[in-house]
């Protein structure tokens, strides 16, 4: 598929889905038991087991409150972590009940036993909320089992998917369950916001449009880079993946991350970028370390001349300045992936400075979409969440969306 075909097909798909899907605003929830798939897979404090970051729960609150205020009751479905062999205490959603209840300002009934779920759900009255135990405790969830989906579907009268972070998973509670509600399935406010903000990037970006792509491996981001070539004016490459790009240009990268099998892909990206008039910006200098450790010895060197035994873990000051100049001129910004190992203060400066430039550009009128995952974590770490346009709740889902893939959780609502 050529790049123009990719854009047109994806744009048409967005418009069709958003136009055809039933809206939560027009649905009559009075007397209905609404099954709402949410993404409450939130981090817990290792010491207290309390919710450490509640932004994913907060993001679903408007949808839940809308249903309750319009005469409905709510049955919440979510996964939590990746349990391997059935129920595990550390993956129980019982640990987040208090947080959900506090954010909703109402009691939340927790149903730990799926065998009791049917009677508990049938007894719900308008205004009540019930949270079921982790759906991944059942193998049928990740297998996309239709029978398990039917059991979940039997609990309610309608289905609302507001779990964008899980929309790329063809699981029972995100995809198959929707087939049991042909006339009563819809997306929630969060899902709609995610798609509309993505559409703003994919269909109507105001130029200059800069995509900032970071992370460890080229293989993780190659599809999004290739597809962004058709709409971006500038693409900034950072993180560990930048060193495969540097190697492809003939650079010496020491012990930095390197994917030898991606050299041809990188060279093809350079070629296509030139043909399409897209500027690829790579770090000219790097903060390197003599080991992968927070307290390693460091120095700043030319990215193409990293000494043997040293590895690049952050972009350097010259790169920061060059990247900032590009970002500050931008009118549309997509950021997916950090510039370095920002979790360690020794290698956080590059990510922090780029985050600050995205915030400044936003305050000067640019539209900025932060692509979930590590990018969202970085924005939160540096206290900039209120200074960007939109922070996605779905790292993997948003990535696949920009790669041009169909998201099963969204497609099931069509």
N, C-alpha and C positions, 0 to 999 in steps of 0.2 A: 504493500500500500504506500503510495506517495504521501508526502507530508501534507499537501493540500487536502487530499482525500481524508486523511486522519482528522484534520481540523473540522472539515465540513460534517463528516459523519458524527463526530463526537458532539458538535454543537447541536445538530438536529436531534440527536438522542436525548440531550439535556432538555431541550425545549419540549419534545414530545412527552417525556416522562413527567416533567413538572406540570405540563398542561393537563395530562390525562389522569394523574393520580388524584384520588380524593383528598381534599384538604381537611385537616383537623378542625379548622374554624367553621366549616359548614356541616359537620356531622353532629347528629343529635345523640348525645351521650346520656340523656335522661333515662334512668333506670337500667343502664347498661353496665355490665362488668367488662371493663376494658383490659385486655391483656397488653401490657406495655413492655416491649423488649428494650432494656436500657443497657448501658455499659457502665457498670459500677465496679469495674476492675481497677481499684484504686490502691495506692501504696499505703502500707501500714507502718507505723513506728515500730522498730524492732524491739524496743524495750517495753512500751506500754500497750502495743497492739491496737492503738487508736489510729483513726484515719489521719494520715500525714498530709495528704493533698486531696481536697474534696471537690476540685473543679469539675470532674466528670459528673459527679452527683448533682452539683449546682446546675450544670448545663441541662439536665433533664427535668429540673423542678418546674419550669414554666408549663411543660406539656402535662405533667401530672396534676398540677393545680388547675389547669384549664378543664381537664376532665372532671375533677372533683367539684369545681364551681358550676359545672353544667349538669349536675345531677347524677354523675356516674360514680362507680367505685373502680379501684385500680388493682390489678394483679401484676406485680413487677417480676420480670424474668431477667436474670443476668448471669454471666459467668464470672469467675473470680480465680485468677491464676491458671495454672495448668496441672490439675490433679491427674495422676497417671493410673491409679488403681482404685477408683471409686472414692467414697467420702474420706476426706482428711481434714482434721480440725483446723489446720492452718489455712485451709482454703474455704472455710465456712463463711457464708455471708452474714451469719449471726453477728460477726464482729463489726458490721457497719450499720446495723439496725438503728442504734442510738443516733448516729450522725444523720441518717436519712430522716428519722423522726424529727430531729431538731430543725433540719432545713425545711421540712414541710410544715412544721408547727402543728403536727398532729401525730397520734400514736400510729405505729406501723406494726401490723400483725406479722410475726415471722412463722413460716410454715417449714419446719425442718424435715418433716416426713412427707414425701410425695404421695404416699398412700392415703394420707389424710387431706391432701390438697383439694380434692373434689368437694368434700363436705364443707371444708372451711371456706372455699370459694363461693359455694352456693349460698352460704349464710351471710355473705357480705351485703351491707346496705349502702345506700348512697352516701358518699363522703368518706368511706373507709378504704384503707390501703393495706394490701397484703404483699409481703415479699417472700418468694419461694427460695428454697435453698439452691445453691450453685447448680445450674443446669449441667455443668460439665462433670458432675458426680455420676452422670448417667452416660454410658458409652454411646447411646443412641444420639446424643447431642452432636458430637463432633463427626459422627458417621452420617449425619443428615438423615437419620432414620425416620421414615414416614409414620410409623406406628407411634414412636415417642412424640412426634410432632402432633399427632392426633390426640394424644392424652393431654398435652398442654393446651391444645385448642379447645378441648371440652370444658375447660375452666371458665371460659368467657363468651361474650357475645360479639366482640369485635377485636381487631388486632391493630396495634400501633407500633411501628418500628421507629424508635428514636435512638438506636445504638449505631451511630455512624462508625464508631471505632471498630465495630464487628461486621460492618456491611460487606467486607470482602471475604467473609467466611460463609460457605454454603452449609450452614449448620441447621439443625432441626428448628431451633427457636428464632433463627434469623431469616430463614428462607422457606423451608417446607411448611411451616405453620401457616404461612400466608395463604396457601392454597385452600385452606378450610374456611376462609372468609372472602369469597369472591366479590361480595358487595359491601364488605365491612372492614376493609384493610386500608391503612393510610400511613403516611410518615408523620412523625412528630415535629415540633417546632425546631428542635436541634438539627434533625436530619435535613429539613428544608433549608435552614440557614447554611449548613455545610455545602449543600449543592448550589445554592444561589451565590455564595462567595466564590466557590470554585468556578462557576460559570462566568463570573465577572473577570476572572483571570483568563480563562480559556476562550471566551467569546469576544469580550469587549475590553481588552486591556488598553489603557491609555499609554501611549509610548512617550518616552523610552520605558520599556519594560525589562527589568532586570530580574533574572532568576539566580538565586544564590544556592548552590548545591554543594553540600559537604557530606561528611561521613567517611567511613573507613574504606569501602571498596567500590571500585568502578562497577563491578558486576551487580551491586545493589541499586545503582542509580543510572545505569546505561540507558534504559528505556525512557526514563523521564527526561534525560538530557536530549536524546534523539528527538523526542516529540516536542520538547520546548524549542528546538531549533526553528520550528515553523512559526512560532509566535513571539519569541523573545528578541530583543535587540542586543542584550548583553547577558552572558552567562558567566558567573563567578564560580570558580572551582576551588574548594578548600578541603580541609581534613586529610585523612590518610590517602584518599583516592587521588589527590593532587600529585602524588609522587609517581604514580603510574603514568600520568600525563607528562610529568617532567622527564621520566625515563624515555618515553616515546619521542621526545624532542632531542634525545641524545645526552641528557643530563646524568650526572653521577649522584646517586641518592643514598649512598651508604647502606644502612640497615633499615631504611624506611619501608613502610608497607609497599608491596609491589605485586601486581598480578601480571605475570609474564604473558598469560594467555589472553590478555585484554589489550595488548599493544595494537593489534590490527583494528580493534574496535575504536580505540582512541584516535588513531590516525584517520579513520573514516569520519569520526566526529569533527576533527580539524578540517577535513576536506569539505564536508557538507556545510560547516559553519561559514567557510570562505565563500562557497557557492551562494549561500543564502544571505550573506552580508551580516552575519551575527558575530559579534566580538566575544571571543573566549578569553577570560581573564584568569591567569594562573598566578600563584604566589611567587614573587621574585626572590623573597628571602624567607627563611624559616627559623623558628626556635627549635633547636635540636638537643637531644639528650643522649647520654652515653648508656642509658638503660631505660626500660619502660617502667619508671617509678616516679612518684611525685617528688621525691627528694634527690633525683638524679642530677648530675652535673649538667649544666646547660651552656649553650653559646648560640649566637645568631650568625647564620651563614647564608650565602647565596644558595638558593634551592637547587641549582644545577651543579653545585660543588659541595655536597655534604660529605664529610670525611668518612672513611670506612670505620665501622663500629659505632657510628652515631645515627640517630633516627629523628626524622621530623615529627614533632608533636604539636606544633602550632604555627600559624603564620607569623612572620616578623613585622617590625614597625613600618618598613617601606611598603610591604604588601597591604598592611592595614590602611595606610594613607591612600594608596592607589585604589583599593576597593571602596573606601569611603567616598572618594570623588565620584565613582560610578554610581553608587547608591544614592548619593545626595542629589544627583541629576535626574533620578528616576521618578516616574509618575505612577508606576505599578511595580510592586515588588513581591516576589514569591521566595520564601526562605525555607529550605528543606535540608537540614543537616548542619552541624557545627563546623567551625574552622579548625578545631583541634580538640585535645582532651580537656574540655572545659571543666570537667568535674574536679580536676586538680588545679589549684590556684596558680601553680607555676606555668600552666599552659592554657590559661583561661582568657588571657588578654585579647587575643585575636577575636574570639567569639564575642566577648563583651563589647569591644569597640565596634564590631559590625552590627551587633544588636542595637547599640546606641545610635548608630547612623541610620538604621532602619526606623527607629523611633523618631529621630529628628526629621527624616524625609516625610514620615507620616504626618507629623505636626505641620509640615510645610505644604500639605495637600496631597501627598501620594497615598495610594491604596496599598496596604501591606497585608499579605496573608502568610501566617506562620504555620508551617506544615506539620504540626503535632510532634509527637515523639521527643527526640533530643532538642529540637529547636524550641518547642514549647517549654521544655524543662529549663533551657538556657534563658529564655525570656523571663520566666518566673524567678530564676536564681538572681538575675540582675535587676529585679523589681521594675520591669518594663511592660508588664501585661496590660496596663491601662494606656499605653502610649503607642499601640499598634492597632490596626484596623480589625483584624480577626485572627484568633488563634484556634486552629482546628483541634478537635478532640481525637482525631484518628490519624495516627502516623502511617500505618500500613495501608489503611483504606484510602487515604488521600493520595499516597504514592501511586497506588494502582489506578486510581482515577486519572491521574496525570500521565500515567503510562498508556492510557487509552483502553484499559481493560474494563469489562462490564463487571459491576459489583453485584453479586448474587442477592444481597439483602435489599438492594434498591430495585433490581430487576423483578424480584418477586412481588413487588407492590404494583407493578404495571398493570 
